[in-house]
Amino acid sequence: MSDQPRNETIDDVSAAFDLLRDARRRGVLYALERNGRTSVEELARRIAAWQSDDRDETDSQSVEISLIHSHLPKLAAADAVEYDREDGTVELADRGAELGPLLRCTREREPGPSHTARTSNFRTLGVSQ
């Protein structure tokens, strides 16, 4: 199995749902949809805060590492985001914008604040529910 992400497009419904399966990838898309181009560092900070609660604070550095090594390459391979590794910036691509209707559905169904991964803290991502 190769470490390189497959070049998938979101034209395939299975590929679209695979992209949205992970909360951090959804967090990237929520934030970019709302805020536009941003740095990987800022995305990591927002996602860490979004996924933390009073009992367990998610480390933004570990989130940043997972974004750089896993989630952003997967989103970029699907043409959902434009990821500039040298500049450390990410922005929503046209194909990512096409995920908008699915993102609205997932945003409405994110777990409430009683879950360990506090995904209802959308203010941190700059997203209104």
Buried (B, 14 or more C-beta within 10 A) or exposed (E): EEEEBEEBEBEEEEBBEBBBEBBBBBBBBBBBBBBEEBBBBBBBBBBBBBBBBEEEEBEBEEBBEBBBEBBBBBBBBBBBBBBEEEEBBBBBBEBBEBBEEBBEEBBEEBEEEEEEBBBBBBEBBBBEE
